[in-house]
């Protein structure tokens, strides 16, 4: 059972890391907002078609919580990917992968600020290491740039993406009891609706690019089906097999896979500061997970 769970969760994080590569490959073939709206249109359509009986059963709950569910999709799905795809026009996929390692740190900060959820000393130390790692990645190995406000625009957008997904994660405490298929349908629909104004603004500015070649079309299909739906299904099954706490640790593989894919598929250069940043970020997350207070 454990081997099956580990395999499913590893594939899950590999597909999620592939979203970075797809977003980078899409540059010049499909515009960021077009990729975003197309992705969620495909995902919403696919999950609805294959889950209609379950959605009908859950409809009273969906209708009672429609605003919250749409907000989940708008912030956690659509806004996150809109910032991510826009960021990849200005920064490398390697940096985007390392920047995402800051999500656990941001979640901790939001939980403390909003709900006064405290952390152990080990967690604080772990989050500090993660923070240093992300700062090194954001400043491309020159932390002093923070004082001169010369951070790469793409990395600044990635920080906004991290904030969006962290807000979404923290707010899941209010999630209604729903089958995952119904939850995905509602969130993907919310993501699609939220992406529409973005693509209209992109068109108005003259930056809209509809995918017409193989690379652009494949990027849309990949992001719409694999990271959006297949990964979600595999992750849920992995959680069922080994529990949420152990399954959650596999998310830390996303920056690792992201860097490997960026190097081997995109030909990006792996710089020493990337390695240092990743080691600090992953070590910090591991320490934070190991040192979290025991549940009572």
N, C-alpha and C positions, 0 to 999 in steps of 0.2 A: 504493500500500500504506500509506504513512504517513497519508494523508488518511483512509483507512478505519479505521486504528488509532486516530487521534485522535478520530474520530467515535464509535467504540465506547466508548472510555475516557471521553469527555465524558458520554455517556448513562449510563454506569456510575455515575459520581460524582454525577450529577444524581439518579438513583434512590436512591442511598445517602443523599444529603442529604434526599430526600423522606421518609426514615424519621423524621427529626426532626419534620417537619411533621405526618406521620400520627400520631406519638406525641402531639403537642400537641393536634391535633384530637380525638384519642380521649378526652381528659380530659372526664369527665362522661358519656361514652357507653359506655366499656368500661374496667374497672379495669386498672392496669398489669400485674399478674401474669396476669390473664386474657388480655390482649392478647399477652403474652409466650408463654404456653403454647399459645395458639391459632395463633400465627404459626409456631411450630416444628412443631406437628402437621401443618399444611398443607404446610410445606416438606418435611418428612420423607416424608410420603405421596406428594407429587408427584414428588420425585426418585427414590423407590423404584419407583414405577409405570413411569416412563419409562426406567429404567436397570437393570432386572432382569438382562438378559444380562451386562452389565459387572460388576454386583455379584456375580453367581455366579462369574465368572472371578476376581474379586479376593477372594472369601470367605476363602481360607486366610490371606491377609495381614491382612484385617480381624479375623479370629478371633485371630490371634497378637498383635495390637496393640489389642484392643478397649478396654482400660482407658484407654490414652493417647488414643485417638480420642474416647471418651466425655468425657474430661476437657477436650479441646479444645472440644467443643460446650458443655459445662457452663460453662466460664469465658469463652471468647472469644465465644460466641454468646448463651447464656442469661443469664449474670450481667451481661454488658455491657449487654444490652437491658433487663434488669430494673432496673438502676440508672438507665439513660437514661430509660425511661418513667416511673419514679418521680420522677426529677429534674424532668421537664417539668410535674409538678403544682405545682412551687414556683418554677420559673424559666422564662424565655422561651426560645423556640427559637433566637433569635439568640445568646444566651449559650451555649446548648448547642452551637451550631455552632462558636463560637470556642474553647470549652473543648476540643473534639475536636482542635484544632490542636496540643494538647499531647502527642498520642500519640507523634510522633517523638522528642520530648524524653524522655518516659518510657521509650521503648524504649532510647535511648542510656544512660540512667542504669541501667536493669536490666542491660543488656549489660556495662556496666563493673562493676557490683556483683557480678554472678554469674560472669562469664567474663573479667573484666579486659580487655575490648575497649576500646582507647584511641581517642581522637579527635584530630583535628588542631586547631590553634589556630583556624582558620576555623570548624570545626564547633562548637567551644566557644563562640565568639562568636555564631554563629547560634542555638545552643540557648539562650544567655542572652537574646537578643532574643525568642525564642519564649516563654521562661519569663516575661519581663516582660509580654508581651502577654496570656498566659493569666491572670496575676495581676491585671491590669487588668480583664479580663473577669469573673473570679471575684468580685472586690470591687466590681464595678459602678463602676469608675473611682475608687475610694477605697482605694488600697493600704494606707493607714494602718489600715484596718479589721482587717488581719491581726493587729496588736498587741492589738486589743480583742476578737478572736475573734467578729466579727459577720458572718462570711461567710454569704451566703444558703444555706439548707439544700439547695436544689436544685443549686446549683453544687458543694457538697461531694459530693453524690451523683454529679455528673458527673465529678468527680475520681476517684471509685471506679470509674466506668465506664471511664475512660481507663486506669486501672491494670489492670483486667481484660483489656482488649483488648491492652494492651502485654505483659502476661504471656503471653497466648496467642501473640502474634506472635513473641516471643523464643523460646518453647518449640517453635516450628515447626522448629527445627534438628533435632529428633528425629522429625519426621514420616516415616512409612514411605512407600515408593514405591507410590503408588496413583493410579489414574485419578481425575480430579477429581470425577466423579459418585459414585464409591464413597466418596471422602473426604467429600463433602457429605452423603451418606446417613448415614454414621456420625456425623458431627458434629451434624447436625440431630436425629438420634435422641438423642444425648447431651444436646443442648439441651432437647429435649422432656422427657426423664426428669428433668433437673435442675430444670425449671420446675414440675413437678408438686408438690413440697413447698411451693414458694412460693405457688402458687395455693390449696393447702389451708390454709396459714397465713392468706392473705388472706380466705378464706371464714370461717375460725374467728374472725377479728377483726371480721367483719361488713362488710368493705370490698369484698367481691367484687361486681362488676357485669358481668353477661353482656350482650354486645351484642344489642340488640333493635331498634335503629333503623338507618337507612341509613348514618349517619356511622360508627357503631361497626362495622357489618358490613364496610363498605368499607375501614376502617382495618385490620381483620384480614386481609382478602383482599390488600390492597396489600402490607402488610409480609410476609405469608406467601409471596407469589409474586415480587414485583419486586425489592426489596432482597436477599431471601434467595437467590433462584435465578437470575433473569435477569441481575442485575448480576454475579454470580459467573461466569456463562458468558461474558458480554461481556468481563469483565476478563481472564479466562484467554486468550481469543482475542486481545485487545490485547497481552498479554505475548508471545504466540507471534509476533505481527507485528513488534514493535519491541523486545522484550527487557524483562526485569523492572526494570532501573534506570530506564529512560526512562518505562516505564508507571507505576512507583511515584510519579513526580512528580505524576501526575494526581490522586492522592489528596488533594493539597493544595487541590483545587477544592471539596472537600466543605464546608468552612466558608464558602467564597464563595457556593456555591449555597444552602447552608443559610440564610444571611443574606438572600439575595435572595428565596427562597421564603417565609421568615418575614415579610418586609415586604409582599410582594405578595399572598400567599395568606392570611396570618393577620392582617395589618394591624398588626403589631408596630412600635413606634417605633424607628427607627435612631438611636441616641444617638451623640454624638461619641466617647465612650469605646469604643463598639463598633468604630468605624472605626479608631481608634488601635490598639486591641488586635489587630484583624485584620491591619493593615499590619505591625505588629511581628511577629506570629506567622508570617505567610506569608513576610516578608522573611527572618526567621531560618531558616526551613526551607529556603528557596532558597539562602542562604549556606552552610548546613550541607551541603546536597546538592552544591553546587559545590566545597566545600572538603574533601570526604571523601577519605581517602587512596586513592591509585590501587591497584587490585588487582594483585598480582604473580603 
